[in-house]
Structures are given as structure tokens and as C-alpha cells.
Amino acid sequence: MNKIKYIIISLLVFTSCSKDNDDKLLATLEAYILNKSFEVGAVIACAASDENTNEVLTFYYPEAGATNIRFYETETTQIDENDFSNYLQAQLQSEPFFNGYLGKFTKASASEKWIIVTFELGNEIKISNPIRSKQISKPTIWNDVVTIDQSQSSMPNFMWQHNAFGDNAIYFQVVSNTQNNLLSGTYTYDNHFQYYNTSNVVLNVTTQTPPGLIIGNNYNFTLMDVSEDNWVNWVILKTFEAQ
């Protein structure tokens, strides 16, 4: 009788473990894109650590019509970040950023990981490049250190220190109003950007011609210093009055 009970218990444990493994396999990014059309590097995304909580904030640009937005992460950084079988979906709710112009995932994590954001668009799965979280080894620096030259009326020129914390690949700049509506979103390799002069812009997520700045009104400037592995080394947040 004891032998039969042992066999039954063993079978139950084996079945439970098999189910857990099957569920884990089904939750991978590899399983999600199996036999489907997909494009890698098609989602603009990066991540930073929160200055107060040290939670990982993953920002992304959802193209118009994007659906089924998902967040995937690895269990560790000691893996092949380009192997989609290493990424498990985390059931996170996306939040609006800049009133929904961008999206944001927030997640507390005791360890560093690789992250990927996906969404569906036009019968295709769009996949971001891997993002290496560094909330422990290189937490994001937040400050307001930027020079604003307003010698050209309504076209402020923002300048900041180049590669201040090392590992810079590109800069992302946002000019927004006091209601947090994004007016322009641009990327440069240079450590300066003038509103709204796109001569040195290498990537532009601004979908409409930005409005002219109204002299005397306050606006916000946001800068993200992004590394090659899509971690934000430095965030600048600065309110300024248009002149």
C-alpha cells in the first residue's frame, strides 16, 4: 500500500513539474513568435532606474495602431540576450508616459536582467532590441544640468556635457508643455539640440510639426543619455521659460 502511495505521489509531482515547464515554455518570447511574422529592432525602447525607488522604468514608443504590448525579461544577465527562449513574459500593465505619447513599464527587481518590449502592428510582431538593466551596477543619474541658449527667440538651444557617465550611444530629447504633452521627441548623436531644428536629428518620433513656443510660457526639457545596450545613464529634467 505504501509503495502504491509513493508511486501516486511521484506521478503527481512529475505531472506538476512537467506542467510548470510547459507553462514556462509557452510564456517565452520564442514560443510567442513561433510560426509568426516578426521584426527585430522595430520597437524603440530603453530603461532607467527610478531616482527614488530604484525600480526599473522601461520606456517605449508605441506606433499608432500598436496592440498587445508585452514586456519580456530574462532571469539573469548571464545568458545569450539574442536567444528569445531566455525571455519570459511578465504580466505588467503599461502606463502612459507624456500623456500616452510614450509608454512605460515599472518593475521592482532585485537582480539585473535583459528586457524586451513587443507589440503587434499590421499582422506582424514588432520586437525591441534587448535592454540591459543596470539598476544595481550603474543606477541612472537624475539632475537638471543643462545649458539653454535662447538668443534665437522661441528656438532654445539645449546643450549638455557629452558622455558624462560613459558608455553613451545616443541622446533622446523631449520638449513638452506644462500639461506634460510631448511637443517634440528627437534623437541626436550630438550633445545639443535646438527646438525645432532637425539638422542634427538622426531619429524623430515627432509625428506632427511642433507648435511654436509662446514667449513667457513655461516648458519642460527632458534628456536621456542612452547606452549601446539601451540603458539610460543620465536623465535631465529642466523647466524653462520661453524667451
Secondary structure as GFF3:
##gff-version 3
##sequence-region A 1 243
A	DSSP	alpha_helix	2	26	.	.	.	ID=ss1
A	DSSP	alpha_helix	29	33	.	.	.	ID=ss2
A	DSSP	beta_strand	38	43	.	.	.	ID=ss3
A	DSSP	beta_strand	45	49	.	.	.	ID=ss4
A	DSSP	beta_strand	56	60	.	.	.	ID=ss5
A	DSSP	beta_strand	67	73	.	.	.	ID=ss6
A	DSSP	three_ten_helix	84	86	.	.	.	ID=ss7
A	DSSP	beta_strand	88	90	.	.	.	ID=ss8
A	DSSP	beta_strand	95	97	.	.	.	ID=ss9
A	DSSP	beta_strand	102	107	.	.	.	ID=ss10
A	DSSP	beta_strand	114	121	.	.	.	ID=ss11
A	DSSP	beta_strand	124	128	.	.	.	ID=ss12
A	DSSP	beta_strand	131	132	.	.	.	ID=ss13
A	DSSP	beta_strand	141	143	.	.	.	ID=ss14
A	DSSP	beta_strand	147	149	.	.	.	ID=ss15
A	DSSP	beta_strand	157	159	.	.	.	ID=ss16
A	DSSP	beta_strand	168	177	.	.	.	ID=ss17
A	DSSP	beta_strand	182	188	.	.	.	ID=ss18
A	DSSP	beta_strand	192	194	.	.	.	ID=ss19
A	DSSP	beta_strand	201	204	.	.	.	ID=ss20
A	DSSP	beta_strand	218	227	.	.	.	ID=ss21
A	DSSP	beta_strand	232	241	.	.	.	ID=ss22
###
